[in-house]
Amino acid sequence: MSTQIHSGGCQCGAVRFRLSGRPGVSSVCYCRMCQKASAGHALALVSLGEASFEWTRGEPSWFQSSNAARRGFCQECGTPLAYDAPDGLALSVLAFDDPDAVPPTIAYGVEGKRVWCDAIPALPERGTMEDAGAVAFLKTLVNYQHPDHDTDAWPPEDRA
């Protein structure tokens, strides 16, 4: 049986990580601190479990969000990366290169869930390029985001 390898990192590529082995519990948290830390309606986190972990490029900066926990983020681009509390380190699910490999299985802090969260799946849907008014603009965009896989160096020399 091969060891599971899960990699990820921030949007700009300044901070990258690797998890080797089976991750722990994956969850979403709707508490207000997680909402503010992620600038979203919830923060999806996965604990390290029994897996080994390493920062493979750079390291996060930390914000002490309470007397018991701190939150790691990329100093360069602001991507939320980690939550460190007495029960251990957890990583942002959406910072993984393949977030679907560590899907949440439980929700915490549901008392903080915004009243509109349950209605999100019922909202009308539209693909990015289906927005006729934005297509011309979208075709001019150049993506500087780090790709969803490990790279030897980042940014590429032609963009540095």
TORPA-4810 file (N, C-alpha, C, O; in nm, 3 decimals):
<nodes>
NODE_1_0.084_-0.118_0.000_0.000_0.000_0.000_0.088_0.124_0.000_0.180_0.135_0.082_M
NODE_2_0.061_0.217_-0.091_0.144_0.337_-0.101_0.096_0.443_-0.002_-0.021_0.445_0.037_S
NODE_3_0.188_0.529_0.038_0.157_0.638_0.129_0.087_0.750_0.054_0.127_0.787_-0.056_T
NODE_4_-0.018_0.802_0.113_-0.087_0.916_0.054_0.002_1.040_0.066_0.060_1.066_0.171_Q
NODE_5_0.011_1.115_-0.042_0.084_1.242_-0.042_-0.016_1.350_-0.085_-0.081_1.339_-0.189_I
NODE_6_-0.026_1.452_-0.003_-0.113_1.565_-0.033_-0.029_1.691_-0.024_0.033_1.717_0.079_H
NODE_7_-0.027_1.770_-0.131_0.049_1.895_-0.129_-0.046_2.012_-0.147_-0.161_1.995_-0.189_S
NODE_8_0.004_2.129_-0.116_-0.076_2.249_-0.133_0.005_2.372_-0.102_0.126_2.365_-0.081_G
NODE_9_-0.062_2.485_-0.101_0.007_2.608_-0.071_-0.080_2.728_-0.097_-0.201_2.717_-0.120_G
NODE_10_-0.017_2.842_-0.093_-0.089_2.968_-0.108_-0.110_3.003_-0.254_-0.062_2.934_-0.344_C
NODE_11_-0.181_3.110_-0.276_-0.213_3.155_-0.411_-0.090_3.200_-0.488_-0.080_3.174_-0.608_Q
NODE_12_0.004_3.266_-0.423_0.120_3.319_-0.495_0.236_3.220_-0.506_0.327_3.242_-0.586_C
NODE_13_0.234_3.113_-0.428_0.341_3.013_-0.435_0.455_3.036_-0.339_0.551_2.958_-0.339_G
NODE_14_0.450_3.140_-0.256_0.557_3.168_-0.162_0.562_3.065_-0.049_0.668_3.042_0.009_A
NODE_15_0.448_3.004_-0.017_0.442_2.903_0.089_0.378_2.776_0.032_0.270_2.781_-0.026_V
NODE_16_0.447_2.664_0.049_0.397_2.534_0.004_0.413_2.434_0.118_0.498_2.451_0.205_R
NODE_17_0.329_2.330_0.118_0.335_2.227_0.221_0.312_2.090_0.162_0.263_2.076_0.049_F
NODE_18_0.347_1.987_0.239_0.324_1.848_0.200_0.282_1.768_0.323_0.342_1.778_0.430_R
NODE_19_0.178_1.689_0.305_0.126_1.599_0.407_0.148_1.458_0.355_0.101_1.424_0.247_L
NODE_20_0.220_1.375_0.431_0.247_1.237_0.390_0.179_1.142_0.486_0.209_1.140_0.606_S
NODE_21_0.085_1.064_0.435_0.008_0.974_0.518_-0.139_1.013_0.516_-0.180_1.103_0.443_G
NODE_22_-0.215_0.944_0.596_-0.359_0.967_0.600_-0.393_1.088_0.686_-0.361_1.091_0.804_R
NODE_23_-0.460_1.189_0.626_-0.499_1.307_0.705_-0.601_1.270_0.812_-0.662_1.162_0.809_P
NODE_24_-0.618_1.360_0.907_-0.716_1.339_1.013_-0.855_1.384_0.971_-0.892_1.371_0.854_G
NODE_25_-0.929_1.437_1.065_-1.068_1.480_1.043_-1.071_1.607_0.959_-0.995_1.702_0.985_V
NODE_26_-1.157_1.609_0.861_-1.180_1.727_0.778_-1.317_1.783_0.814_-1.416_1.710_0.822_S
NODE_27_-1.322_1.914_0.834_-1.446_1.977_0.881_-1.462_2.116_0.821_-1.368_2.171_0.764_S
NODE_28_-1.580_2.170_0.836_-1.603_2.312_0.811_-1.643_2.374_0.945_-1.708_2.311_1.028_V
NODE_29_-1.601_2.497_0.963_-1.639_2.570_1.084_-1.705_2.700_1.045_-1.652_2.778_0.966_C
NODE_30_-1.823_2.724_1.101_-1.901_2.844_1.073_-1.885_2.951_1.180_-1.953_3.053_1.175_Y
NODE_31_-1.796_2.930_1.278_-1.782_3.031_1.384_-1.734_3.163_1.325_-1.674_3.166_1.217_C
NODE_32_-1.760_3.269_1.395_-1.728_3.403_1.344_-1.579_3.421_1.322_-1.539_3.488_1.227_R
NODE_33_-1.495_3.363_1.410_-1.351_3.378_1.391_-1.306_3.311_1.262_-1.223_3.365_1.190_M
NODE_34_-1.360_3.193_1.231_-1.324_3.125_1.106_-1.378_3.200_0.985_-1.313_3.205_0.880_C
NODE_35_-1.495_3.259_0.998_-1.548_3.340_0.888_-1.456_3.457_0.858_-1.425_3.484_0.742_Q
NODE_36_-1.412_3.526_0.962_-1.324_3.642_0.940_-1.188_3.598_0.890_-1.129_3.666_0.805_K
NODE_37_-1.135_3.487_0.941_-1.003_3.440_0.899_-1.001_3.398_0.752_-0.898_3.409_0.685_A
NODE_38_-1.115_3.350_0.702_-1.121_3.304_0.564_-1.188_3.405_0.470_-1.183_3.389_0.348_S
NODE_39_-1.250_3.508_0.528_-1.331_3.602_0.451_-1.437_3.527_0.372_-1.469_3.563_0.258_A
NODE_40_-1.490_3.423_0.432_-1.592_3.341_0.369_-1.698_3.302_0.471_-1.688_3.336_0.589_G
NODE_41_-1.799_3.230_0.424_-1.908_3.193_0.515_-1.869_3.079_0.609_-1.938_3.054_0.708_H
NODE_42_-1.758_3.008_0.578_-1.707_2.901_0.663_-1.562_2.878_0.626_-1.515_2.922_0.521_A
NODE_43_-1.490_2.810_0.713_-1.351_2.773_0.686_-1.342_2.621_0.693_-1.376_2.561_0.795_L
NODE_44_-1.295_2.560_0.586_-1.276_2.415_0.582_-1.133_2.384_0.624_-1.038_2.438_0.568_A
NODE_45_-1.119_2.297_0.724_-0.989_2.260_0.779_-0.976_2.109_0.788_-1.075_2.039_0.810_L
NODE_46_-0.855_2.058_0.772_-0.829_1.916_0.793_-0.711_1.904_0.890_-0.608_1.968_0.873_V
NODE_47_-0.729_1.820_0.992_-0.622_1.800_1.089_-0.516_1.708_1.029_-0.542_1.636_0.933_S
NODE_48_-0.398_1.711_1.088_-0.288_1.628_1.037_-0.310_1.481_1.064_-0.259_1.396_0.990_L
NODE_49_-0.384_1.448_1.168_-0.403_1.308_1.203_-0.269_1.244_1.231_-0.187_1.299_1.304_G
NODE_50_-0.246_1.127_1.173_-0.120_1.055_1.192_-0.019_1.086_1.081_0.091_1.030_1.081_E
NODE_51_-0.055_1.174_0.989_0.032_1.205_0.876_0.151_1.290_0.921_0.143_1.364_1.019_A
NODE_52_0.261_1.277_0.848_0.374_1.367_0.872_0.353_1.491_0.787_0.286_1.487_0.684_S
NODE_53_0.410_1.601_0.833_0.384_1.729_0.770_0.512_1.809_0.760_0.597_1.805_0.849_F
NODE_54_0.526_1.885_0.649_0.638_1.978_0.637_0.600_2.095_0.548_0.523_2.082_0.454_E
NODE_55_0.656_2.211_0.581_0.649_2.327_0.493_0.760_2.305_0.392_0.876_2.291_0.431_W
NODE_56_0.730_2.301_0.264_0.830_2.270_0.162_0.884_2.394_0.092_0.989_2.388_0.028_T
NODE_57_0.816_2.506_0.102_0.867_2.633_0.051_0.814_2.743_0.140_0.693_2.759_0.155_R
NODE_58_0.903_2.818_0.199_0.863_2.927_0.288_0.790_2.875_0.411_0.780_2.754_0.432_G
NODE_59_0.741_2.965_0.489_0.660_2.933_0.607_0.556_3.042_0.624_0.577_3.156_0.581_E
NODE_60_0.444_3.008_0.686_0.340_3.111_0.704_0.378_3.212_0.810_0.464_3.187_0.894_P
NODE_61_0.313_3.326_0.805_0.313_3.421_0.915_0.195_3.381_1.003_0.105_3.311_0.958_S
NODE_62_0.196_3.424_1.127_0.093_3.380_1.222_0.024_3.499_1.286_0.087_3.600_1.317_W
NODE_63_-0.107_3.484_1.305_-0.188_3.580_1.379_-0.249_3.506_1.497_-0.317_3.405_1.478_F
NODE_64_-0.227_3.556_1.618_-0.285_3.497_1.738_-0.431_3.541_1.746_-0.459_3.653_1.789_Q
NODE_65_-0.524_3.455_1.704_-0.665_3.494_1.696_-0.740_3.479_1.827_-0.850_3.532_1.842_S
NODE_66_-0.683_3.406_1.922_-0.743_3.392_2.055_-0.632_3.353_2.151_-0.517_3.337_2.111_S
NODE_67_-0.667_3.336_2.278_-0.565_3.294_2.374_-0.523_3.149_2.351_-0.422_3.105_2.406_N
NODE_68_-0.599_3.074_2.270_-0.568_2.933_2.251_-0.527_2.897_2.109_-0.477_2.786_2.087_A
NODE_69_-0.545_2.985_2.015_-0.519_2.945_1.876_-0.453_3.057_1.797_-0.470_3.175_1.825_A
NODE_70_-0.379_3.014_1.696_-0.321_3.108_1.602_-0.351_3.059_1.461_-0.377_2.941_1.439_R
NODE_71_-0.347_3.152_1.367_-0.383_3.121_1.229_-0.267_3.158_1.137_-0.214_3.268_1.144_R
NODE_72_-0.230_3.064_1.052_-0.120_3.084_0.960_-0.170_3.130_0.824_-0.272_3.082_0.775_G
NODE_73_-0.097_3.224_0.765_-0.136_3.279_0.635_-0.009_3.318_0.560_0.097_3.334_0.621_F
NODE_74_-0.020_3.332_0.430_0.093_3.376_0.350_0.112_3.526_0.367_0.018_3.604_0.346_C
NODE_75_0.230_3.567_0.405_0.263_3.709_0.423_0.254_3.786_0.291_0.226_3.906_0.291_Q
NODE_76_0.278_3.717_0.178_0.281_3.783_0.048_0.142_3.805_-0.012_0.111_3.914_-0.060_E
NODE_77_0.057_3.700_-0.009_-0.072_3.710_-0.078_-0.193_3.700_0.016_-0.305_3.726_-0.027_C
NODE_78_-0.171_3.664_0.142_-0.279_3.661_0.240_-0.359_3.533_0.246_-0.454_3.524_0.325_G
NODE_79_-0.324_3.433_0.167_-0.400_3.307_0.168_-0.403_3.245_0.307_-0.297_3.226_0.366_T
NODE_80_-0.522_3.212_0.361_-0.529_3.139_0.487_-0.477_2.996_0.467_-0.520_2.927_0.375_P
NODE_81_-0.385_2.953_0.553_-0.322_2.822_0.535_-0.340_2.726_0.650_-0.351_2.606_0.628_L
NODE_82_-0.343_2.776_0.774_-0.337_2.684_0.887_-0.408_2.740_1.010_-0.429_2.861_1.024_A
NODE_83_-0.443_2.649_1.097_-0.504_2.679_1.226_-0.429_2.594_1.327_-0.428_2.472_1.316_Y
NODE_84_-0.366_2.657_1.425_-0.284_2.587_1.524_-0.343_2.608_1.662_-0.347_2.720_1.712_D
NODE_85_-0.389_2.501_1.724_-0.455_2.506_1.854_-0.399_2.395_1.942_-0.321_2.313_1.895_A
NODE_86_-0.438_2.392_2.069_-0.385_2.288_2.158_-0.406_2.144_2.109_-0.328_2.056_2.143_P
NODE_87_-0.510_2.120_2.030_-0.532_1.984_1.980_-0.455_1.955_1.852_-0.470_1.847_1.795_D
NODE_88_-0.372_2.049_1.806_-0.285_2.024_1.692_-0.307_2.118_1.575_-0.394_2.205_1.579_G
NODE_89_-0.227_2.098_1.473_-0.231_2.180_1.354_-0.335_2.127_1.256_-0.349_2.006_1.238_L
NODE_90_-0.407_2.218_1.194_-0.501_2.184_1.086_-0.469_2.276_0.968_-0.424_2.389_0.986_A
NODE_91_-0.493_2.225_0.848_-0.463_2.300_0.727_-0.590_2.335_0.653_-0.688_2.261_0.658_L
NODE_92_-0.589_2.448_0.585_-0.704_2.490_0.506_-0.726_2.392_0.391_-0.637_2.373_0.308_S
NODE_93_-0.843_2.332_0.385_-0.875_2.235_0.280_-0.857_2.296_0.142_-0.806_2.231_0.051_V
NODE_94_-0.900_2.421_0.125_-0.894_2.483_-0.007_-0.754_2.527_-0.047_-0.734_2.571_-0.160_L
NODE_95_-0.657_2.517_0.043_-0.518_2.544_0.008_-0.451_2.420_-0.050_-0.341_2.430_-0.104_A
NODE_96_-0.515_2.304_-0.041_-0.459_2.181_-0.099_-0.469_2.189_-0.251_-0.561_2.250_-0.305_F
NODE_97_-0.372_2.128_-0.320_-0.377_2.123_-0.466_-0.500_2.048_-0.514_-0.556_2.080_-0.619_D
NODE_98_-0.543_1.947_-0.437_-0.664_1.871_-0.468_-0.755_1.875_-0.346_-0.758_1.779_-0.268_D
NODE_99_-0.831_1.983_-0.329_-0.917_1.994_-0.211_-1.020_1.881_-0.200_-1.063_1.848_-0.090_P
NODE_100_-1.059_1.824_-0.313_-1.158_1.717_-0.311_-1.104_1.588_-0.249_-1.182_1.498_-0.217_D
NODE_101_-0.972_1.578_-0.231_-0.912_1.460_-0.169_-0.930_1.459_-0.017_-0.910_1.356_0.047_A
NODE_102_-0.966_1.573_0.041_-0.985_1.583_0.186_-1.119_1.652_0.218_-1.120_1.756_0.284_V
NODE_103_-1.230_1.594_0.172_-1.360_1.660_0.189_-1.406_1.662_0.335_-1.386_1.566_0.409_P
NODE_104_-1.468_1.772_0.375_-1.520_1.780_0.511_-1.627_1.673_0.538_-1.706_1.638_0.450_P
NODE_105_-1.627_1.623_0.661_-1.723_1.522_0.702_-1.808_1.565_0.821_-1.897_1.492_0.864_T
NODE_106_-1.781_1.684_0.876_-1.858_1.735_0.989_-1.852_1.888_0.988_-1.756_1.946_0.938_I
NODE_107_-1.955_1.951_1.043_-1.959_2.097_1.054_-1.959_2.136_1.201_-2.032_2.079_1.281_A
NODE_108_-1.877_2.234_1.234_-1.869_2.288_1.369_-1.915_2.433_1.369_-1.928_2.495_1.263_Y
NODE_109_-1.938_2.486_1.487_-1.972_2.626_1.502_-2.098_2.668_1.428_-2.111_2.782_1.383_G
NODE_110_-2.192_2.574_1.416_-2.311_2.601_1.335_-2.397_2.715_1.390_-2.481_2.769_1.318_V
NODE_111_-2.377_2.751_1.516_-2.452_2.866_1.570_-2.411_2.995_1.500_-2.485_3.093_1.505_E
NODE_112_-2.295_2.997_1.435_-2.248_3.114_1.363_-2.281_3.112_1.215_-2.247_3.206_1.142_G
NODE_113_-2.347_3.007_1.169_-2.380_2.996_1.026_-2.468_3.114_0.984_-2.567_3.144_1.050_K
NODE_114_-2.431_3.179_0.876_-2.509_3.290_0.823_-2.646_3.238_0.776_-2.656_3.125_0.730_R
NODE_115_-2.747_3.320_0.788_-2.884_3.277_0.757_-2.900_3.237_0.611_-2.993_3.163_0.578_V
NODE_116_-2.814_3.284_0.523_-2.827_3.256_0.380_-2.746_3.135_0.332_-2.755_3.098_0.215_W
NODE_117_-2.668_3.073_0.421_-2.580_2.962_0.380_-2.655_2.844_0.320_-2.613_2.788_0.219_C
NODE_118_-2.765_2.805_0.382_-2.837_2.687_0.333_-2.901_2.709_0.197_-2.935_2.612_0.128_D
NODE_119_-2.918_2.835_0.157_-2.979_2.865_0.028_-2.878_2.863_-0.087_-2.918_2.868_-0.204_A
NODE_120_-2.749_2.858_-0.058_-2.646_2.865_-0.163_-2.664_2.756_-0.270_-2.656_2.787_-0.389_I
NODE_121_-2.688_2.628_-0.233_-2.702_2.527_-0.339_-2.819_2.550_-0.433_-2.820_2.499_-0.545_P
NODE_122_-2.919_2.627_-0.390_-3.036_2.652_-0.473_-3.022_2.776_-0.562_-3.110_2.804_-0.643_A
NODE_123_-2.913_2.850_-0.549_-2.894_2.970_-0.630_-2.879_2.933_-0.778_-2.827_2.826_-0.810_L
NODE_124_-2.925_3.019_-0.868_-2.902_2.993_-1.011_-2.751_2.985_-1.036_-2.673_3.056_-0.973_P
NODE_125_-2.712_2.898_-1.129_-2.571_2.879_-1.159_-2.536_2.926_-1.299_-2.617_2.919_-1.391_E
NODE_126_-2.412_2.973_-1.312_-2.363_3.017_-1.442_-2.212_2.996_-1.444_-2.143_3.035_-1.350_R
NODE_127_-2.160_2.936_-1.551_-2.017_2.920_-1.569_-1.950_3.054_-1.594_-2.014_3.148_-1.641_G
NODE_128_-1.823_3.062_-1.563_-1.749_3.188_-1.577_-1.765_3.248_-1.715_-1.795_3.367_-1.728_T
NODE_129_-1.744_3.168_-1.819_-1.749_3.221_-1.956_-1.892_3.236_-2.009_-1.911_3.276_-2.124_M
NODE_130_-1.992_3.204_-1.928_-2.131_3.224_-1.967_-2.179_3.365_-1.938_-2.291_3.401_-1.975_E
NODE_131_-2.097_3.446_-1.872_-2.132_3.585_-1.842_-2.094_3.668_-1.964_-1.982_3.718_-1.975_D
NODE_132_-2.189_3.684_-2.056_-2.162_3.749_-2.185_-2.098_3.886_-2.170_-2.013_3.923_-2.251_A
NODE_133_-2.137_3.961_-2.070_-2.082_4.094_-2.050_-1.937_4.095_-2.004_-1.870_4.198_-2.014_G
NODE_134_-1.889_3.983_-1.955_-1.752_3.978_-1.903_-1.656_3.899_-1.991_-1.535_3.902_-1.966_A
NODE_135_-1.704_3.829_-2.092_-1.620_3.740_-2.172_-1.500_3.812_-2.233_-1.388_3.763_-2.223_V
NODE_136_-1.521_3.927_-2.294_-1.410_3.999_-2.357_-1.303_4.033_-2.253_-1.184_4.013_-2.278_A
NODE_137_-1.343_4.083_-2.138_-1.249_4.115_-2.031_-1.178_3.988_-1.982_-1.056_3.987_-1.967_F
NODE_138_-1.253_3.882_-1.956_-1.196_3.759_-1.904_-1.091_3.700_-1.998_-0.995_3.639_-1.952_L
NODE_139_-1.109_3.715_-2.127_-1.013_3.663_-2.225_-0.880_3.737_-2.221_-0.780_3.687_-2.273_K
NODE_140_-0.876_3.855_-2.160_-0.751_3.931_-2.153_-0.671_3.901_-2.026_-0.557_3.944_-2.014_T
NODE_141_-0.730_3.828_-1.933_-0.663_3.803_-1.805_-0.545_3.707_-1.821_-0.552_3.610_-1.897_L
NODE_142_-0.438_3.736_-1.750_-0.321_3.648_-1.742_-0.313_3.602_-1.597_-0.306_3.684_-1.506_V
NODE_143_-0.313_3.472_-1.574_-0.315_3.414_-1.440_-0.173_3.406_-1.384_-0.086_3.341_-1.442_N
NODE_144_-0.149_3.472_-1.271_-0.020_3.466_-1.203_-0.024_3.376_-1.081_0.072_3.370_-1.004_Y
NODE_145_-0.135_3.308_-1.062_-0.152_3.220_-0.947_-0.064_3.097_-0.961_-0.045_3.045_-1.071_Q
NODE_146_-0.012_3.049_-0.850_0.068_2.926_-0.850_-0.020_2.811_-0.896_-0.136_2.803_-0.855_H
NODE_147_0.031_2.721_-0.980_-0.051_2.607_-1.026_-0.078_2.509_-0.912_-0.010_2.511_-0.810_P
NODE_148_-0.177_2.422_-0.931_-0.212_2.323_-0.830_-0.123_2.199_-0.840_-0.172_2.088_-0.858_D
NODE_149_0.007_2.221_-0.827_0.106_2.112_-0.819_0.238_2.175_-0.774_0.257_2.296_-0.785_H
NODE_150_0.327_2.092_-0.722_0.456_2.141_-0.678_0.539_2.189_-0.797_0.529_2.133_-0.906_D
NODE_151_0.619_2.292_-0.775_0.710_2.344_-0.877_0.847_2.357_-0.813_0.859_2.377_-0.692_T
NODE_152_0.952_2.345_-0.894_1.088_2.359_-0.842_1.115_2.502_-0.798_1.182_2.525_-0.697_D
NODE_153_1.064_2.597_-0.873_1.084_2.738_-0.841_0.958_2.815_-0.879_0.885_2.777_-0.970_A
NODE_154_0.935_2.923_-0.807_0.821_3.007_-0.838_0.852_3.148_-0.793_0.908_3.163_-0.685_W
NODE_155_0.820_3.250_-0.865_0.753_3.247_-0.996_0.850_3.203_-1.107_0.971_3.200_-1.087_P
NODE_156_0.794_3.171_-1.222_0.881_3.133_-1.335_0.977_3.249_-1.367_0.944_3.365_-1.345_P
NODE_157_1.094_3.214_-1.419_1.196_3.317_-1.446_1.146_3.425_-1.540_1.184_3.541_-1.526_E
NODE_158_1.061_3.388_-1.637_1.012_3.488_-1.733_0.913_3.586_-1.670_0.872_3.683_-1.734_D
NODE_159_0.874_3.560_-1.546_0.781_3.651_-1.477_0.843_3.714_-1.354_0.784_3.804_-1.295_R
NODE_160_0.958_3.668_-1.316_1.021_3.716_-1.192_1.057_3.863_-1.198_1.111_3.918_-1.102_A
</nodes>
